Amino acid sequence: MSHQPTPDDTNSPPVDLLLKALPAHVPAGPGGVARLRLVLVPAQPSAELLRHAVAHLAPVLPLLTDLGDRFAAEGHSLALVGGPVRDAFLGRTSPDLDFTTSARPDEIEPILARWGGATWDMGREFGTIGARRGDTIVEVTTYRADAYDGVTRKPVVAFGDSLEDDLKRRDFTMNAMALRLPDLTFVDPYAGLPALLDRTLRTPGPPEVSFGDDPLRMMRAARFVAQLGVVPAPEVLAAMTEMATTLEIVSAERIRDELTKLLLADHPRAGLEVLVHTGLAAYVLPELPALKLEMDEHHRHKDVYEHSLTVLDQAIALEGGDLPGPDLVLRLAALLHDIGKPATRRFEPGGGVSFHHHEVVGAKLTAKRLRALRFDKDTIKAVSRLVELHLRFHGYGEGQWSDSAVRRYVTDAGALLSRLHRLTRADCTTRNVRKARRLAATYDDLEARIGRLLEAEELGKVRPELDGNEIAKVLGITPGPVLGRAYTYLLSVRLDEGPIGPDVARERLLAWWAEQPESR
C-alpha cells in the first residue's frame, strides 16, 4: 500500500509526536526531551504510525537511552537494529533486543559489564557480546562488513566502521532499519520502511548477491511470508527460483530450524507455497511438491497437495483447549499425512484410483524425511505414528466398532489421542456438506464413547491384570522375550474383554501358555 502524509505530519514536529505517544511513566532520560526526538531518514511515517511504533518501544526507551549514553561516553556509536525496529512499526513486541556498534568486542565488554554485571561471549570472533540486567538480555555486535566464499555459509568475518554498510549486509530491507542511540534517529538507507508498509520483501542489494552470500536467507524469506504476511518482490522470487540448488550447502539442522519457525507461524500455508513455487521445497520436503500430481481417491480436490495444505489449515484452526497451539507435531502430521500416496497409487478397473496402505508407507517416509532434517527422536516417533493412524477412524463406519475396537484405538494412540482427534477431523475436506456433517457426527459419537470408556475403565492407564512379576511367577519363567509375549497376550485380553479379574486372567494365561512351544 502507498503511504500518504496526514495533516498532523506537517503541523507537528517529530518531538511533539513522540512525546504525545509516550506513556506518562516513561522518563525523558538524561539530557531532557531533546533526547526523545525521532529523525526519519528518508521515509516519513504518518503521525499515527509513529505513535503506534513508539508505543511498542516505550517500555524499553529508558534502556535504549541508557545504553546509548554509555557507549557515547566512551566515544562509540550504538544503534538498535533489525527485528525490534521492524516489529515496532508492525505493532509487535520483539522478543530480542539486538544492537550494533562501532566498538570492537574488547571495548563492548567492559561497557556492558558496568551496565549489567554479567557478560558472555555470544561469539567474540563474530563481534557479539551478551549481557544481562535482571530479566533483560541484550546482544551487542560490532559493525560487520563480511565477505562470503560462495561455497559455504561461513563468512570471512570483517569488522566495519559504518552503520549503513552494516545494514547493507543484512538479509532484507525490513531488517535493515535502525535507531541510532541515544537520540533515536531512525536510519533507513535501503527503504525498508516503505517496503514494510507495502508488505513487500526486498533485499538491500541485488537478491542474487544476498542469497549467494547466505542461501539460508531464501528459507527465511518463506518464513517471513508465513510470519508477517509479506510478499516477495518479483526479483526476489526470481532469484530464489534460480538459486534453489544452492540450498544444498546449508546444514540440515539450519534448514530444520527455519522450517520449524515457518510451520509455527500464523499462516504456514503461504510460506510453504513459496517453497514449492520456487523449487526450494525439493531440497527441504521433496515429498510435498510430489503431491501436486496426485489426485486423491475421492476426486474432490485439485490434487493431494492442495488437500494437504487444507488439512494443515483446518488442523491449526482446531488447536486450543487441551492442545494449545502452535503445535509442531500436529502441524507436521497434517502436512505429511498423505505423502505415502504417490508410492501407493494404483489405477483400478473402471477408471478408479486407489492408495492402499498409504498410511503405512507414509509413516515410513515421514520418519525418513524427519530424520534427514535432524528432528529429535520424540518428534519423529510422534509424527510418524499419527500419519500411520490417520485413517483408522474410517473403519468405524456408522458406529459398528465394538468396545474392544474403541479401546484399541485409544491405547494405540496413547498420548497422541488429542492430536489424533484433531488430525482426523481436519482430514475431512469434502465439499459435500451432508457428507461432512455425517463424518463430524460420527466422530462426535466415537469421542463420546471414548469418554465413557475412559471414565469407566481409565483406559489411559489400562494394563494387563497381572503385572510382569506376577506373570513370571505364574509361568515360572525369567524376564525375556517370552515374558514380553505373555504380557502382550494379557493386554490384548484386557482390551478385548475389559476387566476380567486377576483369577480369570491367571486361567487365561495358563491356557495360552499350554499352547506355547516353550512350555513343553
N, C-alpha and C positions, 0 to 999 in steps of 0.2 A: 504494500500500500504506500502511496505517497504521503508525505507529511507536510502540512502547511502551517506556518506560524499563526498563532492566535493573537488577538489584540493585546492579551496580557503579556505576550512575549516582548513586544516592543515598548510597552509602557512601564514595565518593571525591570529594574536591573537584576542581574543574577543573584547578588547578595540578598535582595529582598525576597526573591523566590525561595531561596534556600532557607532563610530564617522563618518564612511562613510555614514551611514544611516541617521544621524541626519540632519535636515534642519539647514541652517546657523543661523536662528534666535533663535534656542534653546540654552540657556546658559549652560555652564558646571556646574554651581552652585558652592557653597562654597566647597573648597577642591580641585578644579581643575578637570582635566579629569579623575583622578583616581576614582572619584565618579561615572563615567559612564562606569563601566565595567559590563559585564554580565557573571556570572559564571553559567554554565549549569550542574545541577546535578540531575539524572545521564544521562539524554538524551541530545545529542548534535545535534541541528538542523543545517541544512546547512546554509551557509552564506546568500543565497538568502532568505530562510525562516526567518532568524534572521532579515535581513533588512526589510522584509515585516512586521514582528511583531513590530519592533521598530518604523517604520513609523507611525503605528497607535497609539503608546503610546507617540510619540514625543510631541504632543500638551500638554500633561499633565505631562511631565517629570519634569518641574520646580516645579509643585505642589507636585509630589511624593517625590522629594529630600527635599523640604522644610519641609513637614510633617515628613519625616524620620528623618531629623535633629532635629526637635523639640522634638520628642519622645526620640531620642537617648540622647539628652542633659539632659533629666530627668531620664535617666537610663533604658528606656524601649525599647523593640524591636517593630517594626512595619512592616507589610507586606501588599502589595496589593494582594488580593486573589480572587479566583473564576472566575466569568464571565468576568471581564475586562482582565484577563490574557489569558483565553481561547479565547476570541474574538480577542485579538491582534494577535494570531497565525492564526486565521481564516480570518484575514483581515477585521474584522467587528469592528465597533465602539460601545462600550458598553455604554448604557445609564446611568449606575450607576458606582460609584467608591466605592468598598467595601474593608475595611481594617480590619485586625485583629492584636491584640497587646497583649503583656504580661501585660500591665497596666490594673488595675481594673477601673470600671466606675467612681469612685470618683477621680481617677488620670487622666482619659481621659478628663473629662470635663474641667478642667482649661487649659489644653494644647490647646484644640480646641477653647476655649473662647478667648485665646490670638491670635489664628490664624484667627478666623473668626468673633468674636464678639458674634453672636447669636448661642446658642446651645439649644438642646432639647433632652428629653428622647425619643429614639425610642423604648425603653423597657429596663429600667435600670436593672430590675430583670434578664433580659437575657444578660446583659452586653453591650448593644448597646447605643451609644450616637451619635446624628447627629449634624452637624454644616453647616453653610452657609457662603461663602465669595463671594459677588456679585451673579453671576448666578451659582456658583459651590456649589454643595451639596455633602457632604461626610458622610459616616457612618463608625464608628469605633467600633468594638466589641472585647471584651476580649476573649482570647483563651478559648475555651469551651471543656469540657470533659463530655458531658451529658450522662445520662442513661435514658432508656425508660422502662415503666412498661409492655408493650406489650398489654395493654388494651385500652389505649387512645393514641392520638398523642402528648400529652403534656409531654415534657421531665422533668426529675428531673434535674434542671439546676445545673451544677457544673463548676466552672471556672478551666481552666487548666494552665499549665506553659510551654507548648511545642507547637511550630508551627506544628510540624509533627503530634502530637496527635490531634491537632485541625483539620488538614486536613483529618485525617482518619475518622472523624465523618461526613464528607460531602457526598453528595449523589452519585456522580460519579467521576471517576478519572480525567476526563477532567475539573472538577470543583474543584479538589483538588491540583491545581498548584498555586504557589505563587511567588511573587517577594519581597524578603527582601529589606527594605529601610533603609537608603538612597542609598546603594551601588548597588541596582538592582541585587542581587543574585537570580538566578532562582532556586526554590526549587520544586522538583517533586518526592517525596518519593514513590509514588504509580504508577509511569509510566503513568501518564496522557497524556503526550505529544506523546509518541508512539501510544497510543490508539487513540488519536485525529487524528494523521496523517493517521492512518488506518481507520478512521471513525467508530471506534468500541466503543460501550457504555459499560463500565465496572464499577464496584463498587470498592472502596478502599479495602474493606474486602469482606467476603462472601456475596453474594446478599441476601441470606435469612436473615442475620443479619441486613443488611441495610434496607430492606423492612419491617422487623419485627419492627425495631425502628420507622419507619415512612412509612406506606403504601402509602401515597400520592406520594412517590418517584416513584412508578410504573406508575402513571399518568404522572409524569414529564418525565419519560423515553419515553413514547409515544409522549409527546410534543417535546422533543429534536429530535426525529426521524423526525417529521414534520418540525421543525425549521432548523435543522443543517444537515440533511441528514445522520445522523449516523445510525448504525445498532446495535441493542442489541447483545451482546455476547451470545452464546448458553446458558451459565449458568444463564445469566440474564433473558432471555426469559423463561427458565425452572422455575426459582423462581417466576416470575410474574404469570405464569400459576398455579403453585402450591399454591400461596398465594393470588389469586384474591379475595377470600372471605373476606380477612382482610380489603379490601377497605370499608367494611360496617361501620367501626368505624370512618371513615373520614366524616366530615360535608359536607352537600350538597353544601354549599357556596364555600368550598375549591375545591371540585370536579368541580363545575361550572367554577371557575376561571381558572383551568388548562385546562378544555375542551375549554374554550373561547380562550385561548392562542394557543392551538393546532389548532383550526379552523381558526384563523387569521394568521397562519404561511404560508410560501410559498407553502408547499406541505402537506396539511392536510390529504390527502388520505392515505399517508404512515403511519401516526400516528394512524388513525382510523383503518387501517388494523391490526396494532399491538394490539390495544384494543380488536378487535374481535378475533384475533388469540389466545390471551392469556386468553380470557374469562372475561377480565376486563369490556368489554362493557356491560355485563349482569348487572353490578352494576352502570353503567353510562347512557347508552342508550340501554336498552334491546330490544327496537323495531328495532334497526339496525341489529344485528345478526339474528333476526327473519325473516328478508327479504331474507336470504340466501336460504330458502327452497321454495320460491315462484316464479314460472315462471310468466313473465309479459304477458299481454294479446296478444302481437304481436309475442311471441315466438322468438324474435330476440336476446335475451340476455341470458346468462347463468342463471341468476336469477335477481330478483329485487334489491338485494344487489349490484351486480356489476353495474346495471343500475344506481342506486342512486349515487354511487361513481363517475361514469362517468358524470352524470349531475352536480355534485359538481365541478368536474374539468372544465367542459365547462362553468359553471356559473362564476367561477373565471376568466377564460380567457376573459369573456365579461365585467369584471369590468373596470372602467375608464370613462372618459368623465364626464357626469353629475352624475355619481355614482362612485367616486373614491374608490378604494379598499385599504385594505381589508374591506369588508362589512359583518358584522356578521349576520345581518338579512337575506341577500340574501343567504349566505352560509348555515345557519341553514335551511332555506326553501328548498334549493336544496337538502340537505341531507335527510330531513324528508318528502319530498313532497308525497312519496308513502307509508308511514308507515300504512296507512289505508287498504292496500291490503290484508294482512293476515286475517283480520277480515271480509273482504267482498268477499273473494274468493268463487266462485261458479263454479261447473263443469256443463257445458251445454251439452244438447244432441248433439251427433256428435263429442264429444271429445274436444270442446272448453272450455275456462276458461274465466269467467267474474269477474270484480271487481266493480260492480255498486255502485256508490256513495262513492267510497273510498276516494274521496277528502273531503267529509263532515265528514266522520268518522276520516280521517287522521287529519283534523283540530282540532277535539276534543282531539285526542290522543296527538297531538303536544302541545296543551295548557296544558294538564295534565302533560306531561313529563317536560316541561319547568318550570311549577310551582313547581314541585318536586325538580328541580335543583335550585330553588330560583332565576330565572331570573326576571328582572323587568317587570312590567305590560306592558309597551310600547313595549318591545321586544316580549313578549308573544303574544300580540294582533297582531302585525305586521306579525310575522312569521306564526301564525295560519291562518291569513287572506290570506296570499299568498298561503299556502297549499290548502285552500278552493277554491281559484280562479285559480289554475294552469291548470285546464282542460277547463276553459271557452272558450278559443280560438278555441277548436276543434269543436265547434258548428258553426264556421264561414264558414266552407265549402270552396267554391271557391269564397267567397265574397258576399254571399247571405244576410248577415246582413243588416238590414235597418239602416238608420242614428240613429234611436231611439236605436237600439241594441248597436251601437257603443258608443252612449252617455252613456248608462248604464254601459258598460264595463269600460269606463273612470271614471265615478263617483263612481262605486263600488270599483275600485282600489284606487281612491283618491291619497294620497301622495305616495302610493306604486306603481304607474304606471310604473315608470322607472325600479323598481326591477321586476315587473311582466313581462315586456318585456323581460328582460334577463332570468328569470326563464323559461318562455315559450319556448324561443329559445333553451336554454340549455337542455330542456326536450326531444328534438329530438335526439335520439341516434341510429336511424336506420342505418343499413349498406347498405341499398338500396340508392344509390347515387341519382337516379332520384327522389325518394320519398322525400329525404332530401332537394333537391333543390326546389321541388314543395312546401313543407311546408315553407321553408325560403322565397320564393317568395310571398306566400300567406300572411305571417306575414308582409312582407315588404309592401304589399298592405294595410293591416289593419293599420299599423303605419302611412302610408301616409294619409289615411282617417282621422285618429285621428288628425294628424297635421293640416289638412284642417279645420276640425270642431273646433279644439281648436282656430285656428286663426280667424275663422268667428264668433264663439259664445262664446269664452272664457270659455270653458267647466270646466276648473279648478275652476271657480268661479260661476258655474251655481247654481241658486237659483230659487224658485218659483217667479212669477212676482208680487206677493203680499207678504209682509213680515208678521210676526206673529201679529203685532199690527193691520195691515190692515185687516187680516183675522178675527181677533176677532171683529173688528168694523163692518165689513160686516155682520157677522153672529150673532152679539150681544151676544157673549159668553166671558167667562173669561179664563185665562190660565189654562191648564189642559190636560188630555188625549184626549179629543175631538178636541181641538185645534191642538194637535200633529197629529191626524189622518187627519185633514183638510190640514195641511201643507204638509204631505206626499202625499196626493192626488194631490195637485197642483204641487208638484215636479215631480210626475210621468207624469202629463200632459206636463210639460215643457220638460222632457226627451223624451217623445214620439213624440211631435209635434214641438219642437223647440219654439222660441219666438212667442207668440200669442198676446201680448199686455195686459195691465192691465184691459181694459174694457172687453175683451173676457174672461180673467181669472176670473173676478167677476161673469160673467154669468155662467161659468162652475162650479164655486164654489157653487153658489146658487142652480144650478141644482143638484149637488152632495148632498147638504145639505137637499134638499127636500126629498131625499130618505133615510135619516138617522133617526133612531127612536128618537133621541134626539130633532129633530126639531118639533115633534108633541106635 
